[in-house]
């Protein structure tokens, strides 16, 4: 059984947020001068019927289909594992490639969300990690899928997506996620108007069905390290 531990309180700036489709969003902040913490918030209902969920961080200089990236994959009821791939194949654990696991990962359940967190240094010295630099752009990919014969299987095209962000505490996500608007499943989403004010970006949730959304009062300012969340975990 997964034992959910508590994270330390956020030190300094709370950080930024990147919106994905299907009710998900990625928050990130800097707990120290040489570390970053990512929090992937996923509505619990969106994990039903899936076995695994993952993130990938790729240098923005690579083409989208290069597949050379730092991968983090978790079984839906477990925590992220540190992986790497430089081709179109299942990302292998860093430890299987001769590297080391350089992440501290955790999992929380809060209201209608499951939150997957990972903390890692900007520079690990591991050949199987993407070096991170403050104020640089990165492509962030997400996907979810199932196991096939006990192994991580390939995800479908409607269960993946990607966004570009700047790794900075003052980063603003100024566009709605386009994934899903173009493709065979585009009729699931309504037309949208781009917003320039961050406070209004929560309205992007109109793009997905209400049952796909969580019940967070303040989607931008709630973090897995907030006292309210960690206190709830202590009571579990």
PyMOL commands that set and color helices and strands:
alter all, ss='L'
color gray80, all
select helices_A, chain A and resi 44-47+64-66+94-97+157-159+186-188+198-207+210-212+227-235
alter helices_A, ss='H'
color red, helices_A
select strands_A, chain A and resi 16-19+25-32+35-43+52-59+68-75+81-86+92-93+103-110+113-121+137-145+147-148+151-152+160-166
alter strands_A, ss='S'
color yellow, strands_A
deselect
rebuild
show_as cartoon
